[in-house]
Amino acid sequence: MPARRLSMRKIQEVLRLLLVCGLSQRQASRVCGIGRASVAEYLERAQRAGVLEAEWKRWSGEELEQRLYPPARRPPRRERPAADWVQVHEELKLKGVTLSLVWQECRERQPDGYQYSRFCELYGAWRGKLDLCMRQVHRPGEKLFVDYCGATVPVVDAGTGEVREAQIFVAVWGASSYTYAEATWSQGLADWIGSHVRA
């Protein structure tokens, strides 16, 4: 016999002893072999459910259980404002923009929006649905991908304190992803060819 059904039979017996036989809580506790706190709890639940006034003796164990132990009501779920993932994705393409920065801006506009971890999780799920992959096969030594980075690096002359901006040349082998990078003063033809030679 399930434990819950056994428990409901015991509750029915406690209520019978209290309401029909007129026993005290202490006596009902002793007769049923349960603690007085349990007897008091059953009686309190019965009072809250209006069981004392009703003809509870005719109820089945299931009906009594539903009245004494109704399902807990869940608080209504708070709907969080949905993020515009297309806009988030476009903003991330801008120079210097990170997901953390975009999230902070979203929280300023919508203070009750998602926490950062959930924001990242939802964006990752959305981005995973994009079909942006194009598999490319590179044979060793066949292709070298070269370009200058968009960002420059400030270089300070230790003697004069003069600051000059250096261009960053990057070369990557297609097959192995081995990378070469160096700084040059310009993106002129001489620096461009020199960087290729050194790479």
FIPA-534326 format. One record per residue (C-alpha): x negated, y negated, z negated; residue in three letters. Coordinates in steps of 0.25 Angstrom, whole numbers, plus 2048, in hexadecimal, padded with zeros to 3 digits. Layout:
XYZALA;...
***
This chain:
800800800MET;7FA7F2804PRO;7F57EA7F8ALA;7FE7DE7FCARG;80A7E77FCARG;8067EC7EELEU;8047DE7EASER;8127DA7EEMET;8187E57E7ARG;8117E17DALYS;8167D37DDILE;8247D87DEGLN;8237DF7D1GLU;81E7D37CAVAL;8297CB7CFLEU;8337D57CBARG;82D7D67BDLEU;82D7C77BBLEU;83B7C47C2LEU;8437D07C0VAL;83E7D67B3CYS;83A7C97ADGLY;82C7CD7A8LEU;8227C37A5SER;8167C17AEGLN;80D7C77A4ARG;8167D47A3GLN;8177D47B2ALA;8087D47B3SER;8077DF7AAARG;8117E87B0VAL;80C7E67BECYS;7FD7E77BAGLY;7F97D97C0ILE;7F47CD7BAGLY;7FD7C27B5ARG;7F77B87BFALA;7FC7C07CASER;8097C17C4VAL;80A7B27C2ALA;8057B07D1GLU;8107B97D6TYR;81A7B27CELEU;8157A47D3GLU;8157A97E2ARG;8237AE7E0ALA;8287A17DAGLN;8217997E5ARG;8287A27F0ALA;8367A17EAGLY;8367B07E7VAL;83C7AF7D9LEU;8497A97DEGLU;84A7B27EAALA;84E7C17EAGLU;8407C67EBTRP;8437D47E7LYS;8497D77F5ARG;83D7D27FCTRP;8337DB802SER;8247DB7FEGLY;8217D480BGLU;82B7C9809GLU;8277C67FBLEU;8197C67FFGLU;81C7BC80AGLN;8237B3800ARG;8187B47F5LEU;80C7B47FETYR;8107AB80APRO;8057AA815PRO;7FC79F813ALA;7FF79281BARG;7F478E823ARG;7F277F824PRO;7F4779831PRO;7E877A83AARG;7E276C83CARG;7E076A84BGLU;7D376484EARG;7D175B85APRO;7CC762866ALA;7BF75D86BALA;7BD75A87AASP;7B376487DTRP;7B175F88CVAL;7AD751886GLN;7A475787CVAL;79D75F887HIS;79B75388FGLU;79674B884GLU;78C756880LEU;78675488ELYS;78274688BLEU;774743886LYS;771744877GLY;77F749874VAL;78075586BTHR;78C75D866LEU;78B758858SER;78C74A85DLEU;79874D866VAL;79E754859TRP;79B747851GLN;7A273E85BGLU;7AE74885BCYS;7AF74784CARG;7AF73884CGLU;7BB738856ARG;7C274484FGLN;7BE745840PRO;7C675283EASP;7C0759849GLY;7B7765849TYR;7AB767841GLN;79E768848TYR;79C777848SER;7AA77984DARG;7A876E858PHE;79C77585DCYS;7A378385DGLU;7AF77D865LEU;7A677686FTYR;79E783871GLY;7AA78B873ALA;7AF78087DTRP;7A277F884ARG;7A178F885GLY;7AD78E88ELYS;7A5786899LEU;7A078E8A4ASP;7937868A6LEU;7897928A7CYS;7827948B4MET;77779F8B3ARG;76B79D8BBGLN;7607A78BDVAL;7527A18BEHIS;7467AA8C3ARG;7397A78BBPRO;73179C8C1GLY;73B7988CBGLU;74178B8C5LYS;73D7808BCLEU;7477768B7PHE;7417688B5VAL;74775B8B0ASP;74574F8A7TYR;74D74F89ACYS;756743899GLY;75173F88CALA;74373888BTHR;73973987FVAL;73372D878PRO;72472D877VAL;71D72486EVAL;70F71F871ASP;707721863ALA;6FE716866GLY;70770B86BTHR;715710866GLY;71A70E874GLU;726718877VAL;72871E885ARG;73372788AGLU;72E73488FALA;73573D899GLN;73774C896ILE;7357558A2PHE;73A7648A0VAL;7387708A8ALA;73F77D8A6VAL;73C78B8ADTRP;7497918B2GLY;74779F8AEALA;73F79E8A1SER;74479189CSER;73678D898TYR;73677E896THR;72B773899TYR;72D765894ALA;724759894GLU;72574A892ALA;72174089DTHR;72273189ETRP;72B7318AASER;7337398B4GLN;72B7348C0GLY;72673D8CBLEU;71873E8C5ALA;71D7438B7ASP;72874C8BDTRP;71D7538C6ILE;7137548BAGLY;71E75A8B1SER;7217648BBHIS;7127688BDVAL;7107698AEARG;71D7718ACALA;
***
